[in-house]
Structure formats: C-alpha cells, structure tokens
Amino acid sequence: MADELYIQEIEEQAALYALGALTGEEATQFKLRLDAHCRLCEAEVRECEAVVMALPLSAGEVAPPPRLRARVLALAESEKRDRETRIGDGTLLRASDTDWYESEVPGVQFRTLHENKTMLVKMAPNTSFPGHEHAYEEQCLVLDGSLTSDGVTAYAGDFTYMPRGSTHAPLHSKDGCLLLVAYS
C-alpha cells in the first residue's frame, strides 16, 4: 500500500513538474530527485512532457474576439516599435532586444529576429531534434558548432536549403551548435 501511494505521489509530482505547476520548494525537491537519477521520476517526467508537448496539437483553433485580437496586435506592434532601432527604412535588432526561448525539445532554444521568418537556434551538446516536414522553404547557416542529419554533417560556415514539403531525419548536434534559420 505504501509503495502504491509513493508511486502515485511521484506520478502527480511529475505531471505538475512537466506543466511547471509545482511551487518553488516542491519543484526544487523534485528536481533533486531528477538530479539523483531516480529512474521512476525520470520516466514519469519524460512521459508527462510528451503529453504536455502534444496538448496544443489536440485543441482546435479558436479565433479570439475581434476586439481582443486588435488589442493584442496593437500591443505587440507597440512593443516591437519600442525595441527597434531604425536605420533609414530598415531596422537594427540588438542582441538584447529579444529573448531566447526554450523550444518543446529539451536542449533547443530559439530567438526570433524578424517576425517568425528569421531566427537563431541553439542546440546544446548531445541534443537531437526530431525529423520533420518543412511547411516552408528553409535556409540554414551554421554559425558555430556542427549539425548532423541523414549521415551528413554541416559545420560552421556551411549552408543548407530545404524546399517546402521536404523532410529529413532527426538532427543531432554532438558538440552543440548555433544556427541562423530563415523561412520563406
């Protein structure tokens, strides 16, 4: 009976941890279990994170009320103007103007540079990104490190182009990498 309660507690904490819903102290304590490589905790978190990553895909799209949409877009445009530095008709985006965000894949971060069309992508050492189909044309310049897919490794200075609708195997970076990615 005690084992069942212990397992149930781990399952509940792993779910809340994956959702980012544990309080500060609870999260710290659960992270200590993960750092100690508790196999049950690690397995439960992996399972819960997979479910959390799939949640946005399971909900249908809902259009926001027109007034709310207009307010959100106006606020975003205002914030964008506030952080941009104009250069003639163009824009200078400084390194501190946008933040790095964690992707749904652990060890992968991104920083938007221009709309959702140009971004920097960082992959930590020994990180893999799942294979996928390209909804848009993708251009990628390896700025630092290396990236391997389909048995081919691209190094700093190498450029790849993937046409719309193309696919490739998972991407893996043994030593980590920094990529400049543009979509059209």
N, C-alpha and C positions, 0 to 999 in steps of 0.2 A: 504494500500500500504506500509506504514512504517513497519507494522508487517511482511509482506512478505519479505521485504528487511532485517529486523532483523533476521528472521529465516534463510534466505539464507546465511547471514553472519556467523551465528552460524554453519550451515552445512559445509560451506567452511573451517572455522577455525578448526572444529572438525576433518575433513578429514586431514588437514595439520598437526594437533596436533598428530593424530594417526600415521602418517607417519614420525613424528619427523622433519617436514619441516618448522615449524614456526621459525621465528627469535627469538633471546633470549628474547627481550621485549614482542613480541607477545605471545610467549609460557608462559612467566611469567603472563601476563594478563589473558590468557585463563585458566591457572592453578588456578588463583584466583577465577575464575567463578566456576571451578570444586570444589575447596575447600569450596566454599559457597553453594555447593549442588544445583546448578542450574540444575533442572530436565531435561530441554531440552538439555543442554550441556552434561550432563552425559549420556543421552540416545543416543545422536548423536555419542559421543566418543565410547560407547560400540558397536554400530552398525559399525562404521568405523574400530575399532580394529578387529572385527570379519572378516571383509572383508580383512584387511591387513594380518591377520594370514592365510587366505585362498589363498592369492595371490601366494605364492611359489608353492602351490599344483596345480595351474591352468596352469602353464607354463610347457611345455615339456622339458625334459632334452636335453641339447646341450653339446656335447663334445667340450672342448676347443681345439684350435690348438695345435698340439703336442709340439711345441717349448715353448708356453706359459705354458702348463701343466708341462713340465720338469723344467722350471724356478721357478714356484710356489712351486713345490715339493722340489726342491733343497733349496730354501729359507726357507721353513718350516723345513726341516731337519737340516739346519744350525742353525736356531734359537733354535730348540729343543736341539741340542748338546751344544749350548752356555749356556742354563739354567740348564742342567742336571749336577748332581754331581755323579760321578762314584763311585761304591762300588764293587770292584772286577769286576765280569761280570755283576753286576746289576746296578741299578740306584736309587739315593735318590732324591725325589722331595720334595723340601721345601715348606712350607706354602705360601711363597711369590713368588714361581716360576710360578704359573698360576693364572689367574684372575677368579673371579666369573662373570658369565654371566646371564642376565635375560632370562628366557625362554619365550615362547609365552603365557604362562599362568601367569597373574599378581600374584605376591607374591611367585613365584617359581624361584629359582636361581640354577645354577649348576656350578661345577668346574671340568674340565676334569683332571684326574690323570694319566691314561695310555691309550694312543690312544683314541678311542671312546668306549673303553670296560669297563673302571672303572671311576667312577665319584662320587663326593659328590653332594648331592641335599639338598637344604634348602627350607623349606616351612614356610612362615610367619604364625602367628596365624590366625585362621579362613580362611585358604586357602583350596581350593579344586582343584584337578587335575582330568580332565575328565577320565572316564573309557576308556580302550583301549585294543587292542590285542597286545600280545608280539611277535615281529618278531624274537626274540632270547630268549634263556634261560636267565632269570633274577634272580639274587641273591641280596637280600637287607638286610642290617643290620641296624637297628635303633640305631643310636649313641646317640641321645638326643631327648627328647620330645615323642610324640606319633602320630600314624597314624591309621586312621580307614577306612576300606573298607569292603563291604559285611557284615556289622554288627559286625565285629571283629576288636579289637584294638590291635595294636602292640606297645609295649613300648620299651624304651632304653634297649638294650641288646637282643631284640627279632630279629629273623632272618626269612625271607620269601624266598621261592623259587617259581618261576613261570615258568613252562615249555614253550617252544616255541609253539606259537599258542593259548596259554591260554588267557583268558580275565578276567577282574574283573570290578566291579562297580567303580564309581568315588572314588578317595582317598580324605580324608579330615583330616586336622590337626587342632584341636581346639586350642591348645596352641603353635603350631609351632613344627618343628622337623628338625633334621639333619640326613641324610641317606647316607650310603655307598652302592652304587649300582654297580654291575658288570654284564656284559653280556658275554655270550659265545655261 
